[in-house]
Amino acid sequence: MVLNLLTISSSPQGIQNPNPIVYAHCTLKGLQAGIFLGSVTGAIVNLYQMYYTKAEKNFNWLRVGKYARNSIIPFIFIINKMCYDRLSTSDLQKNQSRAYRIHKNQGQNLVDDLSLGGFFGGAAFGAIQGQKSLSYLLITASLGALSGLMLDFGIVFGKTISNRH
């Protein structure tokens, strides 16, 4: 995980300034929420145009990517504002504990790794295709991150099903 690049103490009390760790986590969650909810919105709009207005004949993944791309920045701002409000009203010990738990949570590490890997992989795929526009690179990056999020959902679902039997 990206946050593993930050050195962290072996105890919550050893973290002198927990805010950068928590803000980095909130930024990643904003990116993931924007991509996921934007993609869901784009898929609904696309299906509506396919079946009700008959404007589209095939499912258009670029439209889904455009909705995801357009949702990233607003969600990052909204979630970081919520994070700022929470950090400013909490005491230092609570923030230290929050930063320590973020760093040690393996489930969060997996979803962050898969979504960021998909994001950069999608951008690389778009660049290999010869897309020079930053707008289209962000669309392919958003679709790559969406594939990483879907892969994580599949892994978690598979673990849940295997634990039941």
N, C-alpha and C positions, 0 to 999 in steps of 0.2 A: 504494500500500500504506500501511497505517496507520503502519508503521515509517518510511516516508519523511517523516513529519511531524517525526521526530527529526533534528536536524542531526547529520551524521556527517562525520568528517574524511576527507580524500582518501587517507589511508594508515592501516593498522591501528594503528600506533604513536601516532597522534594521538587515538585514542579514550581519554579519561581513565578513564571508568567504563563498561566494556562490559556490565555485568550487567543494566541495565534493558532493553537491546536484546535480549539473549538471553532474559530472562524474558518479555518481550512475545511473542517468537517461540514460546517453549515454551507459553505460554498459548493462542495461536492454534492450535498443533498439538494441544493437549489438547482444545480445542473441536472441531476437525475430526475427531480420532480418536473422540471420544465420539459425535459425530453419525453418523459413518460406521458404526462398529461397533454402535452402538445401533440404527441403522436396519436393518442386516443381521440383527441378532437379532430385531427386530420383524417383519421380512419373513418370516423362517423360522418364527416362532411363528404368524404370520398364515396362512401357507400350510399349516402343520400343522393348524391349526384348520379351514381350508377343506376340505382333502382327506381327512384322517384322522378327525377327530372330527365333522366336518360341522356344527360349531357356527356357522360363518360361511358365508354364501352368496356374498358379494362381498369383494374385497380391501379391507381397512379401512386407509386411509392414516393416519387419526388414531391407530390403534394403533402404527403404525410411528413416527409422530411422538412418541408417549408414551415409547417405548423410547429414542428418540434424546434426548429432553429429559432423561430420567432418567439417561442416561449421561454427560452433559456435565460435571457437577461432579466426579464421581469421576475421570474421565480428566484433567481439568485439574489436580486435586491430585496424581495419580500422576505425570504428566509433569513438573509443576513440581518435585516432590520429586526425580525423576531429574535434572532440570536443576540443582537446587541441589547435589546430590551431585557432579555433574560440575564445576560452577563452583568449588566449594570445594576440589576436589583439583587443579585445573589452575592453572598459573601465569598471570600477567597477560598475557604475550605471546600465549599460546594463546587466552585469552578475547577479547583484542582482535582476533585474526585471525578467530575464530568470529563475532564481532559484525560485522566488516567483510564477511565472506563472506555472512552472512545478508542484509545490506542490498543487496548487489550481485547476488544470485541472482534473475534475472528469472522463472524457473519458480516459485519460492516466492512472489514478488510476485504472480503471476497467480492462483495457487490461493488465496492469502490474500484478494485483492481479490474474487474470485468467491464465496468462501464467506461472507465478511463482508457483501458486497452482498446475497447471497441471504438471509442471516440477517435483516438489517434489512428487506429487501424482503418476506420472509415475515411478519415482525412487522407491517409496515405493511398487508399484505394482510389479516391477521387483524383488525387494528383497523378497517379499512374494512368488513369483514363484520359489525362490531358486537360482536366478542368483547371483553368487559370483564375477564374473568378473566386474570390473569397466567399461569396454568397453560396456558390455551389459546393465549395469545399466544406462549409459548415453544414450544408444539407447532408452530404455523404457522411460527415463526422457524426451528425445527430442520428442518422440511421445505423451507423456502427455502434454507437453507444446504446441505442435501443436494442440492438441484437445482443449486446453484453448484458443488459438488464433482463432480457427474456431468457438468456442462458442461466443467469443467476436464479430467476424464478423457477426454471426447470430443475436446477440442482436442489433448491430448497424443497420443492414439491416432491422430488424423488426421494430425498432423505426422510421427509415426513411420511410418505407412503411406506418406505422400507422399515421405518421404526414401528409402524402399526402391526407388522406381521412378524 
